[in-house]
Amino acid sequence: MRDYSDVWLVIPVFNEDQVIAQVVTDASLVFPNIVCVDDGSSDNSAREIFGTVAHLVKHPVNLGQGASLQTGMTYALAQPGARYFVTFDADGQHRVEDAQAMVERIRGGDVDVVLGSRFLEASTEIPKIKRIVLRTVAAVSLTSRKLHLTDAHNGLRVFNREAASRLRISMNGMAHASEIVGFLARSGLRIKEMPVSVRYTEYSKAKGQSLINGVNILFDMSVRQRGK
């Protein structure tokens, strides 16, 4: 089996005690190094993570997914031998085999960042409201258009060490995804999208992004850009 000891999965977690242990268990069959950042959960997420092979880092209060990703990335970068870094959702939507294929792509050395896309192939049944949000964000985002991205807010991403070391996420809420795209557009890093499939279960859809949240992301980013 391929050696993935130089890869770290970074999983932000907030109130995912129903699924997080299974997500970690499934991922650990391929990726031995996983850090879960419990973002001030009020349920038993931390206890569930503690019972797995994952490293557990805790925020004492809820800071948002952006802050959790930055905490997890900082932790993973400090680990000996870490070369590749995968951001992976806690709700069971992402497939381990997609992350594996993306890591293999970045190992080729001709790209620095690999981003998952739900729109490169028509294999995912995306809920209508989510499709509207994702298409709207991609259409109005100058940075997404600059990079020719089809799916700017997919949480499955792979960074090499140079890219991960340069990434600084300062927007703590869900707008961090737009911030990451903005960073990539300015960075000069080599970026590639790859098709991925997403599992939309009743559980994940109940916790998913609403149209209003998507509009709020665009508003947050526009205000931030005007303030620069």
C-alpha positions, -999 to 999 in steps of 0.1 A, spaced: 0 0 0 12 35 -8 29 53 21 10 84 32 30 91 63 40 125 49 3 136 46 -18 153 73 -56 155 72 -69 186 89 -105 183 100 -124 212 116 -151 199 139 -181 216 155 -209 195 170 -203 164 149 -204 137 175 -228 116 155 -204 111 126 -168 122 134 -155 89 148 -166 71 117 -151 98 94 -118 96 112 -118 58 112 -125 56 75 -99 82 66 -73 65 88 -74 34 67 -54 54 41 -40 84 60 -24 77 93 -19 113 103 -51 132 112 -56 163 134 -92 172 144 -98 207 157 -127 207 181 -141 243 177 -157 247 211 -183 220 205 -212 217 230 -218 180 223 -195 150 227 -173 156 196 -141 158 216 -148 125 234 -156 108 201 -123 121 186 -103 111 216 -114 75 210 -99 75 175 -63 77 162 -66 114 155 -47 141 172 -72 163 191 -67 201 194 -94 221 211 -107 257 209 -122 267 243 -149 286 225 -164 285 190 -142 306 166 -155 293 133 -143 270 106 -117 294 92 -100 296 126 -102 258 130 -85 252 96 -57 277 105 -52 260 139 -51 226 123 -27 236 95 -3 252 120 -4 221 141 2 198 111 31 220 97 49 215 130 49 177 127 81 160 115 80 148 79 48 166 70 48 175 33 12 175 21 -19 189 39 -55 179 32 -85 199 44 -113 175 50 -149 181 63 -161 164 94 -197 156 83 -190 126 61 -195 144 27 -159 139 14 -147 107 0 -113 94 11 -106 80 -24 -110 116 -38 -85 129 -12 -61 101 -21 -63 109 -58 -57 145 -52 -26 137 -31 -13 115 -58 -18 144 -83 2 169 -61 30 144 -56 38 149 -93 55 181 -84 40 203 -111 12 218 -89 12 233 -54 -25 232 -46 -52 208 -58 -88 218 -53 -118 195 -54 -147 204 -77 -182 191 -78 -188 205 -113 -161 191 -134 -181 159 -138 -218 154 -134 -215 125 -109 -228 144 -78 -265 151 -72 -261 185 -57 -291 199 -38 -307 227 -58 -303 254 -32 -266 245 -28 -260 245 -65 -275 280 -67 -252 292 -39 -220 277 -54 -227 288 -89 -235 323 -77 -204 326 -57 -182 314 -86 -200 337 -110 -196 370 -90 -162 363 -75 -134 381 -94 -108 358 -79 -126 326 -88 -129 338 -124 -92 348 -124 -83 312 -115 -110 297 -137 -125 278 -108 -157 259 -111 -162 253 -74 -147 280 -52 -162 267 -19 -153 230 -19 -138 221 14 -116 193 0 -82 208 -8 -46 196 -9 -16 219 -3 21 212 -6 43 225 22 52 257 5 15 266 -1 4 256 34 32 276 50 21 307 32 -16 304 39 -29 327 66 -66 325 73 -79 355 92 -116 352 85 -129 329 112 -164 322 98 -175 305 66 -161 334 45 -126 318 49 -133 298 17 -134 330 -3 -103 343 15 -84 311 5 -94 316 -31 -82 353 -29 -49 342 -14 -44 316 -42 -52 342 -69 -25 365 -56 0 338 -47 15 328 -80 11 292 -68 3 265 -94 -33 254 -89 -53 225 -103 -89 215 -99 -99 178 -99 -134 162 -100 -147 149 -67 -180 134 -56 -198 145 -25 -222 125 -3 -252 145 5 -269 127 33 -299 139 53 -274 147 82 -250 167 60 -278 186 42 -293 196 76 -259 211 85 -251 226 51 -248 261 37 -280 280 31 -286 305 4 -287 333 30 -253 322 43 -239 323 8 -251 358 4 -236 367 37 -203 353 26 -203 375 -5 -212 405 16 -185 398 42 -159 395 14 -170 427 -4 -169 447 28 -134 434 35 -121 441 0 -135 477 1 -118 483 34 -83 474 20 
